[in-house]
Amino acid sequence: MNKYEIMFIVKATMESADVKKCAETYKKLISDLKGKVVEYKELGSKKLAYPIKKELNGYYFVMQVEADKDIIHEFDRKIHLDENVLRYLIIRLDEE
């Protein structure tokens, strides 16, 4: 399994329970696909540098995961279709 860092921004205009539910959905997706969430952080609501989809603020989340590339492809496919996610970034971490 490879190590990845995933950062995603969820619309801050949603109810706070819905924001957390959205993030938990993606955390659970990794686990359900036999990946491992090593670290999970909520960075909170922050002002965006520029408007994205007419949103001025976003709620940031960062996860470090251990997963195969197939799991990451499925995660990428699902998060790309979610309209509540403004932006996301998946980075493969170097082996130490």
Biopython code that builds the backbone (N, CA, C, O; Angstrom):
import numpy as np
from Bio.PDB.StructureBuilder import StructureBuilder

atoms = [
    (1, "MET", "N", (0.836, -1.182, 0.000)),
    (1, "MET", "CA", (0.000, 0.000, 0.000)),
    (1, "MET", "C", (0.879, 1.243, 0.000)),
    (1, "MET", "O", (1.957, 1.263, 0.595)),
    (2, "ASN", "N", (0.401, 2.271, -0.674)),
    (2, "ASN", "CA", (1.097, 3.543, -0.746)),
    (2, "ASN", "C", (0.486, 4.526, 0.240)),
    (2, "ASN", "O", (-0.659, 4.366, 0.665)),
    (3, "LYS", "N", (1.254, 5.535, 0.598)),
    (3, "LYS", "CA", (0.769, 6.570, 1.509)),
    (3, "LYS", "C", (0.370, 7.795, 0.687)),
    (3, "LYS", "O", (1.082, 8.209, -0.228)),
    (4, "TYR", "N", (-0.778, 8.358, 1.033)),
    (4, "TYR", "CA", (-1.308, 9.521, 0.339)),
    (4, "TYR", "C", (-1.762, 10.561, 1.352)),
    (4, "TYR", "O", (-2.132, 10.235, 2.480)),
    (5, "GLU", "N", (-1.726, 11.814, 0.927)),
    (5, "GLU", "CA", (-2.335, 12.885, 1.707)),
    (5, "GLU", "C", (-3.451, 13.471, 0.853)),
    (5, "GLU", "O", (-3.239, 13.830, -0.305)),
    (6, "ILE", "N", (-4.627, 13.563, 1.429)),
    (6, "ILE", "CA", (-5.804, 14.063, 0.719)),
    (6, "ILE", "C", (-6.320, 15.298, 1.452)),
    (6, "ILE", "O", (-6.589, 15.248, 2.653)),
    (7, "MET", "N", (-6.455, 16.394, 0.732)),
    (7, "MET", "CA", (-7.008, 17.622, 1.284)),
    (7, "MET", "C", (-8.245, 17.953, 0.463)),
    (7, "MET", "O", (-8.211, 17.904, -0.767)),
    (8, "PHE", "N", (-9.328, 18.288, 1.135)),
    (8, "PHE", "CA", (-10.511, 18.708, 0.397)),
    (8, "PHE", "C", (-11.228, 19.831, 1.129)),
    (8, "PHE", "O", (-11.153, 19.951, 2.352)),
    (9, "ILE", "N", (-11.922, 20.648, 0.351)),
    (9, "ILE", "CA", (-12.638, 21.815, 0.868)),
    (9, "ILE", "C", (-14.124, 21.608, 0.591)),
    (9, "ILE", "O", (-14.533, 21.371, -0.546)),
    (10, "VAL", "N", (-14.918, 21.703, 1.649)),
    (10, "VAL", "CA", (-16.368, 21.528, 1.557)),
    (10, "VAL", "C", (-17.019, 22.905, 1.700)),
    (10, "VAL", "O", (-16.483, 23.776, 2.384)),
    (11, "LYS", "N", (-18.158, 23.100, 1.066)),
    (11, "LYS", "CA", (-18.887, 24.367, 1.165)),
    (11, "LYS", "C", (-19.166, 24.697, 2.631)),
    (11, "LYS", "O", (-19.688, 23.863, 3.370)),
    (12, "ALA", "N", (-18.822, 25.898, 3.043)),
    (12, "ALA", "CA", (-19.055, 26.314, 4.426)),
    (12, "ALA", "C", (-20.480, 26.824, 4.629)),
    (12, "ALA", "O", (-20.903, 27.029, 5.767)),
    (13, "THR", "N", (-21.218, 27.028, 3.553)),
    (13, "THR", "CA", (-22.594, 27.524, 3.667)),
    (13, "THR", "C", (-23.582, 26.421, 4.045)),
    (13, "THR", "O", (-24.754, 26.700, 4.299)),
    (14, "MET", "N", (-23.121, 25.183, 4.084)),
    (14, "MET", "CA", (-23.986, 24.074, 4.493)),
    (14, "MET", "C", (-24.117, 24.079, 6.018)),
    (14, "MET", "O", (-23.330, 24.721, 6.712)),
    (15, "GLU", "N", (-25.107, 23.364, 6.527)),
    (15, "GLU", "CA", (-25.236, 23.184, 7.974)),
    (15, "GLU", "C", (-24.000, 22.464, 8.483)),
    (15, "GLU", "O", (-23.434, 21.637, 7.769)),
    (16, "SER", "N", (-23.567, 22.763, 9.716)),
    (16, "SER", "CA", (-22.331, 22.168, 10.233)),
    (16, "SER", "C", (-22.446, 20.635, 10.336)),
    (16, "SER", "O", (-21.458, 19.925, 10.147)),
    (17, "ALA", "N", (-23.636, 20.136, 10.630)),
    (17, "ALA", "CA", (-23.826, 18.681, 10.696)),
    (17, "ALA", "C", (-23.632, 18.058, 9.311)),
    (17, "ALA", "O", (-23.070, 16.969, 9.194)),
    (18, "ASP", "N", (-24.092, 18.741, 8.268)),
    (18, "ASP", "CA", (-23.937, 18.238, 6.908)),
    (18, "ASP", "C", (-22.484, 18.276, 6.449)),
    (18, "ASP", "O", (-22.034, 17.396, 5.715)),
    (19, "VAL", "N", (-21.752, 19.301, 6.886)),
    (19, "VAL", "CA", (-20.323, 19.403, 6.554)),
    (19, "VAL", "C", (-19.582, 18.213, 7.151)),
    (19, "VAL", "O", (-18.791, 17.563, 6.467)),
    (20, "LYS", "N", (-19.837, 17.929, 8.422)),
    (20, "LYS", "CA", (-19.171, 16.806, 9.093)),
    (20, "LYS", "C", (-19.584, 15.477, 8.475)),
    (20, "LYS", "O", (-18.764, 14.569, 8.334)),
    (21, "LYS", "N", (-20.863, 15.364, 8.106)),
    (21, "LYS", "CA", (-21.362, 14.135, 7.484)),
    (21, "LYS", "C", (-20.674, 13.898, 6.138)),
    (21, "LYS", "O", (-20.322, 12.766, 5.806)),
    (22, "CYS", "N", (-20.487, 14.962, 5.377)),
    (22, "CYS", "CA", (-19.811, 14.870, 4.078)),
    (22, "CYS", "C", (-18.376, 14.362, 4.265)),
    (22, "CYS", "O", (-17.934, 13.469, 3.542)),
    (23, "ALA", "N", (-17.657, 14.926, 5.226)),
    (23, "ALA", "CA", (-16.277, 14.514, 5.487)),
    (23, "ALA", "C", (-16.216, 13.078, 5.988)),
    (23, "ALA", "O", (-15.334, 12.319, 5.584)),
    (24, "GLU", "N", (-17.129, 12.702, 6.851)),
    (24, "GLU", "CA", (-17.158, 11.334, 7.378)),
    (24, "GLU", "C", (-17.447, 10.323, 6.272)),
    (24, "GLU", "O", (-16.959, 9.194, 6.314)),
    (25, "THR", "N", (-18.240, 10.728, 5.286)),
    (25, "THR", "CA", (-18.537, 9.860, 4.152)),
    (25, "THR", "C", (-17.258, 9.451, 3.440)),
    (25, "THR", "O", (-17.088, 8.285, 3.081)),
    (26, "TYR", "N", (-16.352, 10.410, 3.233)),
    (26, "TYR", "CA", (-15.107, 10.113, 2.517)),
    (26, "TYR", "C", (-14.119, 9.353, 3.390)),
    (26, "TYR", "O", (-13.338, 8.539, 2.898)),
    (27, "LYS", "N", (-14.159, 9.625, 4.681)),
    (27, "LYS", "CA", (-13.314, 8.861, 5.614)),
    (27, "LYS", "C", (-13.773, 7.398, 5.633)),
    (27, "LYS", "O", (-12.952, 6.480, 5.617)),
    (28, "LYS", "N", (-15.082, 7.197, 5.668)),
    (28, "LYS", "CA", (-15.653, 5.848, 5.676)),
    (28, "LYS", "C", (-15.410, 5.140, 4.343)),
    (28, "LYS", "O", (-15.208, 3.926, 4.320)),
    (29, "LEU", "N", (-15.428, 5.880, 3.236)),
    (29, "LEU", "CA", (-15.195, 5.302, 1.915)),
    (29, "LEU", "C", (-13.817, 4.634, 1.846)),
    (29, "LEU", "O", (-13.683, 3.526, 1.327)),
    (30, "ILE", "N", (-12.809, 5.309, 2.367)),
    (30, "ILE", "CA", (-11.455, 4.733, 2.379)),
    (30, "ILE", "C", (-11.449, 3.437, 3.186)),
    (30, "ILE", "O", (-10.888, 2.434, 2.744)),
    (31, "SER", "N", (-12.068, 3.452, 4.362)),
    (31, "SER", "CA", (-12.108, 2.257, 5.213)),
    (31, "SER", "C", (-12.882, 1.116, 4.556)),
    (31, "SER", "O", (-12.461, -0.039, 4.613)),
    (32, "ASP", "N", (-14.014, 1.445, 3.933)),
    (32, "ASP", "CA", (-14.841, 0.421, 3.289)),
    (32, "ASP", "C", (-14.124, -0.254, 2.124)),
    (32, "ASP", "O", (-14.372, -1.423, 1.827)),
    (33, "LEU", "N", (-13.230, 0.491, 1.464)),
    (33, "LEU", "CA", (-12.494, -0.062, 0.328)),
    (33, "LEU", "C", (-11.194, -0.748, 0.761)),
    (33, "LEU", "O", (-10.330, -1.032, -0.069)),
    (34, "LYS", "N", (-11.064, -1.008, 2.046)),
    (34, "LYS", "CA", (-9.913, -1.720, 2.632)),
    (34, "LYS", "C", (-8.642, -0.861, 2.701)),
    (34, "LYS", "O", (-7.530, -1.389, 2.727)),
    (35, "GLY", "N", (-8.818, 0.465, 2.732)),
    (35, "GLY", "CA", (-7.694, 1.368, 2.966)),
    (35, "GLY", "C", (-7.636, 1.691, 4.450)),
    (35, "GLY", "O", (-8.489, 1.252, 5.221)),
    (36, "LYS", "N", (-6.627, 2.460, 4.847)),
    (36, "LYS", "CA", (-6.464, 2.793, 6.260)),
    (36, "LYS", "C", (-6.268, 4.298, 6.391)),
    (36, "LYS", "O", (-5.377, 4.873, 5.766)),
    (37, "VAL", "N", (-7.109, 4.935, 7.212)),
    (37, "VAL", "CA", (-6.960, 6.362, 7.499)),
    (37, "VAL", "C", (-6.000, 6.478, 8.678)),
    (37, "VAL", "O", (-6.337, 6.106, 9.802)),
    (38, "VAL", "N", (-4.800, 6.997, 8.414)),
    (38, "VAL", "CA", (-3.764, 7.100, 9.438)),
    (38, "VAL", "C", (-3.984, 8.338, 10.298)),
    (38, "VAL", "O", (-3.861, 8.285, 11.521)),
    (39, "GLU", "N", (-4.308, 9.448, 9.651)),
    (39, "GLU", "CA", (-4.506, 10.702, 10.367)),
    (39, "GLU", "C", (-5.643, 11.466, 9.696)),
    (39, "GLU", "O", (-5.782, 11.453, 8.473)),
    (40, "TYR", "N", (-6.451, 12.132, 10.518)),
    (40, "TYR", "CA", (-7.606, 12.879, 10.022)),
    (40, "TYR", "C", (-7.679, 14.195, 10.783)),
    (40, "TYR", "O", (-7.719, 14.196, 12.013)),
    (41, "LYS", "N", (-7.698, 15.308, 10.068)),
    (41, "LYS", "CA", (-7.742, 16.620, 10.726)),
    (41, "LYS", "C", (-8.833, 17.483, 10.107)),
    (41, "LYS", "O", (-9.000, 17.526, 8.888)),
    (42, "GLU", "N", (-9.569, 18.167, 10.974)),
    (42, "GLU", "CA", (-10.490, 19.213, 10.547)),
    (42, "GLU", "C", (-9.765, 20.523, 10.761)),
    (42, "GLU", "O", (-9.430, 20.864, 11.895)),
    (43, "LEU", "N", (-9.519, 21.258, 9.702)),
    (43, "LEU", "CA", (-8.816, 22.527, 9.830)),
    (43, "LEU", "C", (-9.770, 23.702, 10.008)),
    (43, "LEU", "O", (-9.338, 24.824, 10.272)),
    (44, "GLY", "N", (-11.052, 23.445, 9.866)),
    (44, "GLY", "CA", (-12.050, 24.465, 10.120)),
    (44, "GLY", "C", (-12.365, 25.326, 8.908)),
    (44, "GLY", "O", (-11.892, 25.079, 7.800)),
    (45, "SER", "N", (-13.174, 26.337, 9.153)),
    (45, "SER", "CA", (-13.626, 27.223, 8.091)),
    (45, "SER", "C", (-12.590, 28.323, 7.861)),
    (45, "SER", "O", (-12.084, 28.929, 8.806)),
    (46, "LYS", "N", (-12.290, 28.563, 6.599)),
    (46, "LYS", "CA", (-11.323, 29.600, 6.236)),
    (46, "LYS", "C", (-11.841, 30.360, 5.018)),
    (46, "LYS", "O", (-12.609, 29.837, 4.211)),
    (47, "LYS", "N", (-11.396, 31.604, 4.915)),
    (47, "LYS", "CA", (-11.742, 32.416, 3.749)),
    (47, "LYS", "C", (-10.908, 31.931, 2.569)),
    (47, "LYS", "O", (-9.699, 31.734, 2.698)),
    (48, "LEU", "N", (-11.545, 31.741, 1.433)),
    (48, "LEU", "CA", (-10.849, 31.303, 0.231)),
    (48, "LEU", "C", (-10.096, 32.480, -0.400)),
    (48, "LEU", "O", (-10.519, 33.628, -0.259)),
    (49, "ALA", "N", (-9.009, 32.211, -1.078)),
    (49, "ALA", "CA", (-8.222, 33.254, -1.730)),
    (49, "ALA", "C", (-9.009, 33.903, -2.859)),
    (49, "ALA", "O", (-8.821, 35.083, -3.155)),
    (50, "TYR", "N", (-9.883, 33.139, -3.482)),
    (50, "TYR", "CA", (-10.727, 33.642, -4.560)),
    (50, "TYR", "C", (-12.013, 32.821, -4.547)),
    (50, "TYR", "O", (-12.013, 31.683, -4.079)),
    (51, "PRO", "N", (-13.108, 33.384, -5.055)),
    (51, "PRO", "CA", (-14.379, 32.641, -5.044)),
    (51, "PRO", "C", (-14.298, 31.363, -5.891)),
    (51, "PRO", "O", (-13.767, 31.368, -7.001)),
    (52, "ILE", "N", (-14.831, 30.293, -5.346)),
    (52, "ILE", "CA", (-14.940, 29.026, -6.063)),
    (52, "ILE", "C", (-16.421, 28.656, -6.065)),
    (52, "ILE", "O", (-17.031, 28.501, -5.007)),
    (53, "LYS", "N", (-16.986, 28.516, -7.247)),
    (53, "LYS", "CA", (-18.416, 28.210, -7.392)),
    (53, "LYS", "C", (-19.271, 29.174, -6.571)),
    (53, "LYS", "O", (-20.241, 28.768, -5.931)),
    (54, "LYS", "N", (-18.897, 30.460, -6.599)),
    (54, "LYS", "CA", (-19.582, 31.545, -5.898)),
    (54, "LYS", "C", (-19.509, 31.427, -4.376)),
    (54, "LYS", "O", (-20.259, 32.106, -3.674)),
    (55, "GLU", "N", (-18.632, 30.593, -3.859)),
    (55, "GLU", "CA", (-18.432, 30.450, -2.415)),
    (55, "GLU", "C", (-17.216, 31.275, -1.997)),
    (55, "GLU", "O", (-16.204, 31.285, -2.698)),
    (56, "LEU", "N", (-17.311, 31.963, -0.864)),
    (56, "LEU", "CA", (-16.209, 32.781, -0.370)),
    (56, "LEU", "C", (-15.447, 32.107, 0.769)),
    (56, "LEU", "O", (-14.294, 32.447, 1.037)),
    (57, "ASN", "N", (-16.098, 31.146, 1.441)),
    (57, "ASN", "CA", (-15.481, 30.417, 2.546)),
    (57, "ASN", "C", (-15.585, 28.923, 2.282)),
    (57, "ASN", "O", (-16.464, 28.461, 1.554)),
    (58, "GLY", "N", (-14.673, 28.184, 2.887)),
    (58, "GLY", "CA", (-14.702, 26.735, 2.762)),
    (58, "GLY", "C", (-14.268, 26.073, 4.050)),
    (58, "GLY", "O", (-13.548, 26.669, 4.850)),
    (59, "TYR", "N", (-14.698, 24.857, 4.249)),
    (59, "TYR", "CA", (-14.342, 24.080, 5.435)),
    (59, "TYR", "C", (-13.305, 23.046, 5.004)),
    (59, "TYR", "O", (-13.584, 22.198, 4.156)),
    (60, "TYR", "N", (-12.115, 23.116, 5.585)),
    (60, "TYR", "CA", (-10.968, 22.325, 5.149)),
    (60, "TYR", "C", (-10.818, 21.039, 5.963)),
    (60, "TYR", "O", (-11.027, 21.023, 7.176)),
    (61, "PHE", "N", (-10.450, 19.963, 5.265)),
    (61, "PHE", "CA", (-10.153, 18.673, 5.884)),
    (61, "PHE", "C", (-8.880, 18.112, 5.264)),
    (61, "PHE", "O", (-8.630, 18.288, 4.072)),
    (62, "VAL", "N", (-8.077, 17.434, 6.084)),
    (62, "VAL", "CA", (-6.856, 16.778, 5.599)),
    (62, "VAL", "C", (-6.832, 15.366, 6.165)),
    (62, "VAL", "O", (-7.086, 15.154, 7.351)),
    (63, "MET", "N", (-6.521, 14.395, 5.293)),
    (63, "MET", "CA", (-6.397, 12.999, 5.717)),
    (63, "MET", "C", (-5.092, 12.429, 5.194)),
    (63, "MET", "O", (-4.693, 12.714, 4.065)),
    (64, "GLN", "N", (-4.429, 11.627, 6.008)),
    (64, "GLN", "CA", (-3.321, 10.823, 5.518)),
    (64, "GLN", "C", (-3.821, 9.390, 5.510)),
    (64, "GLN", "O", (-4.328, 8.891, 6.515)),
    (65, "VAL", "N", (-3.673, 8.733, 4.368)),
    (65, "VAL", "CA", (-4.211, 7.391, 4.216)),
    (65, "VAL", "C", (-3.158, 6.446, 3.639)),
    (65, "VAL", "O", (-2.205, 6.868, 2.983)),
    (66, "GLU", "N", (-3.359, 5.180, 3.899)),
    (66, "GLU", "CA", (-2.586, 4.124, 3.250)),
    (66, "GLU", "C", (-3.588, 3.347, 2.401)),
    (66, "GLU", "O", (-4.561, 2.789, 2.908)),
    (67, "ALA", "N", (-3.324, 3.326, 1.105)),
    (67, "ALA", "CA", (-4.287, 2.701, 0.195)),
    (67, "ALA", "C", (-3.602, 2.288, -1.100)),
    (67, "ALA", "O", (-2.529, 2.783, -1.444)),
    (68, "ASP", "N", (-4.253, 1.366, -1.812)),
    (68, "ASP", "CA", (-3.800, 0.985, -3.148)),
    (68, "ASP", "C", (-4.295, 2.026, -4.147)),
    (68, "ASP", "O", (-5.179, 2.826, -3.843)),
    (69, "LYS", "N", (-3.716, 2.002, -5.334)),
    (69, "LYS", "CA", (-4.108, 2.996, -6.337)),
    (69, "LYS", "C", (-5.558, 2.833, -6.775)),
    (69, "LYS", "O", (-6.201, 3.818, -7.138)),
    (70, "ASP", "N", (-6.086, 1.615, -6.750)),
    (70, "ASP", "CA", (-7.488, 1.395, -7.120)),
    (70, "ASP", "C", (-8.431, 2.100, -6.142)),
    (70, "ASP", "O", (-9.456, 2.649, -6.544)),
    (71, "ILE", "N", (-8.078, 2.079, -4.872)),
    (71, "ILE", "CA", (-8.888, 2.756, -3.847)),
    (71, "ILE", "C", (-8.857, 4.259, -4.095)),
    (71, "ILE", "O", (-9.886, 4.928, -4.002)),
    (72, "ILE", "N", (-7.692, 4.782, -4.406)),
    (72, "ILE", "CA", (-7.553, 6.221, -4.657)),
    (72, "ILE", "C", (-8.318, 6.631, -5.915)),
    (72, "ILE", "O", (-8.920, 7.705, -5.953)),
    (73, "HIS", "N", (-8.295, 5.780, -6.942)),
    (73, "HIS", "CA", (-9.066, 6.082, -8.167)),
    (73, "HIS", "C", (-10.558, 6.142, -7.873)),
    (73, "HIS", "O", (-11.256, 7.021, -8.379)),
    (74, "GLU", "N", (-11.049, 5.220, -7.065)),
    (74, "GLU", "CA", (-12.471, 5.211, -6.708)),
    (74, "GLU", "C", (-12.811, 6.434, -5.852)),
    (74, "GLU", "O", (-13.848, 7.067, -6.052)),
    (75, "PHE", "N", (-11.934, 6.761, -4.900)),
    (75, "PHE", "CA", (-12.122, 7.957, -4.067)),
    (75, "PHE", "C", (-12.180, 9.199, -4.958)),
    (75, "PHE", "O", (-13.054, 10.049, -4.789)),
    (76, "ASP", "N", (-11.254, 9.299, -5.896)),
    (76, "ASP", "CA", (-11.185, 10.437, -6.826)),
    (76, "ASP", "C", (-12.469, 10.545, -7.643)),
    (76, "ASP", "O", (-12.996, 11.641, -7.837)),
    (77, "ARG", "N", (-12.963, 9.427, -8.114)),
    (77, "ARG", "CA", (-14.194, 9.412, -8.917)),
    (77, "ARG", "C", (-15.386, 9.909, -8.103)),
    (77, "ARG", "O", (-16.181, 10.717, -8.584)),
    (78, "LYS", "N", (-15.506, 9.422, -6.870)),
    (78, "LYS", "CA", (-16.661, 9.794, -6.043)),
    (78, "LYS", "C", (-16.612, 11.249, -5.591)),
    (78, "LYS", "O", (-17.626, 11.945, -5.619)),
    (79, "ILE", "N", (-15.430, 11.710, -5.173)),
    (79, "ILE", "CA", (-15.334, 13.083, -4.662)),
    (79, "ILE", "C", (-15.498, 14.089, -5.799)),
    (79, "ILE", "O", (-15.982, 15.200, -5.581)),
    (80, "HIS", "N", (-15.100, 13.706, -6.998)),
    (80, "HIS", "CA", (-15.240, 14.581, -8.165)),
    (80, "HIS", "C", (-16.711, 14.841, -8.500)),
    (80, "HIS", "O", (-17.049, 15.908, -9.013)),
    (81, "LEU", "N", (-17.577, 13.884, -8.217)),
    (81, "LEU", "CA", (-19.004, 14.011, -8.524)),
    (81, "LEU", "C", (-19.791, 14.774, -7.466)),
    (81, "LEU", "O", (-20.924, 15.182, -7.719)),
    (82, "ASP", "N", (-19.207, 14.975, -6.281)),
    (82, "ASP", "CA", (-19.911, 15.623, -5.172)),
    (82, "ASP", "C", (-19.920, 17.137, -5.363)),
    (82, "ASP", "O", (-18.859, 17.758, -5.424)),
    (83, "GLU", "N", (-21.110, 17.739, -5.458)),
    (83, "GLU", "CA", (-21.200, 19.185, -5.662)),
    (83, "GLU", "C", (-20.881, 19.971, -4.406)),
    (83, "GLU", "O", (-20.619, 21.171, -4.490)),
    (84, "ASN", "N", (-20.893, 19.336, -3.244)),
    (84, "ASN", "CA", (-20.579, 20.038, -1.998)),
    (84, "ASN", "C", (-19.078, 20.204, -1.774)),
    (84, "ASN", "O", (-18.665, 20.983, -0.915)),
    (85, "VAL", "N", (-18.266, 19.488, -2.532)),
    (85, "VAL", "CA", (-16.810, 19.610, -2.423)),
    (85, "VAL", "C", (-16.347, 20.644, -3.453)),
    (85, "VAL", "O", (-16.544, 20.483, -4.657)),
    (86, "LEU", "N", (-15.728, 21.708, -2.940)),
    (86, "LEU", "CA", (-15.278, 22.792, -3.823)),
    (86, "LEU", "C", (-13.989, 22.423, -4.544)),
    (86, "LEU", "O", (-13.882, 22.602, -5.758)),
    (87, "ARG", "N", (-13.011, 21.910, -3.805)),
    (87, "ARG", "CA", (-11.716, 21.510, -4.373)),
    (87, "ARG", "C", (-11.174, 20.336, -3.568)),
    (87, "ARG", "O", (-11.523, 20.148, -2.403)),
    (88, "TYR", "N", (-10.315, 19.554, -4.209)),
    (88, "TYR", "CA", (-9.626, 18.480, -3.497)),
    (88, "TYR", "C", (-8.269, 18.263, -4.150)),
    (88, "TYR", "O", (-8.057, 18.609, -5.312)),
    (89, "LEU", "N", (-7.367, 17.689, -3.388)),
    (89, "LEU", "CA", (-6.022, 17.417, -3.876)),
    (89, "LEU", "C", (-5.550, 16.122, -3.248)),
    (89, "LEU", "O", (-5.639, 15.940, -2.034)),
    (90, "ILE", "N", (-5.041, 15.213, -4.088)),
    (90, "ILE", "CA", (-4.511, 13.941, -3.620)),
    (90, "ILE", "C", (-3.034, 13.912, -3.976)),
    (90, "ILE", "O", (-2.662, 14.054, -5.141)),
    (91, "ILE", "N", (-2.193, 13.727, -2.959)),
    (91, "ILE", "CA", (-0.751, 13.701, -3.163)),
    (91, "ILE", "C", (-0.212, 12.380, -2.643)),
    (91, "ILE", "O", (-0.521, 11.961, -1.527)),
    (92, "ARG", "N", (0.604, 11.729, -3.475)),
    (92, "ARG", "CA", (1.267, 10.502, -3.021)),
    (92, "ARG", "C", (2.530, 10.915, -2.284)),
    (92, "ARG", "O", (3.369, 11.635, -2.825)),
    (93, "LEU", "N", (2.658, 10.453, -1.040)),
    (93, "LEU", "CA", (3.825, 10.794, -0.228)),
    (93, "LEU", "C", (4.987, 9.881, -0.588)),
    (93, "LEU", "O", (4.793, 8.701, -0.879)),
    (94, "ASP", "N", (6.189, 10.431, -0.568)),
    (94, "ASP", "CA", (7.386, 9.634, -0.875)),
    (94, "ASP", "C", (7.650, 8.617, 0.230)),
    (94, "ASP", "O", (7.339, 8.841, 1.399)),
    (95, "GLU", "N", (8.223, 7.513, -0.171)),
    (95, "GLU", "CA", (8.631, 6.506, 0.799)),
    (95, "GLU", "C", (9.876, 7.017, 1.532)),
    (95, "GLU", "O", (10.784, 7.590, 0.930)),
    (96, "GLU", "N", (9.888, 6.796, 2.818)),
    (96, "GLU", "CA", (11.034, 7.254, 3.600)),
    (96, "GLU", "C", (12.058, 6.167, 3.780)),
    (96, "GLU", "O", (13.088, 6.388, 4.416)),
]
sb = StructureBuilder()
sb.init_structure("model")
sb.init_model(0)
sb.init_chain("A")
sb.init_seg("    ")
for serial, (resi, resn, name, xyz) in enumerate(atoms, 1):
    if name == "N":
        sb.init_residue(resn, " ", resi, " ")
    sb.init_atom(name, np.array(xyz, "f"), 0.0, 1.0, " ", f" {name:<3s}", serial, name[0])
structure = sb.get_structure()
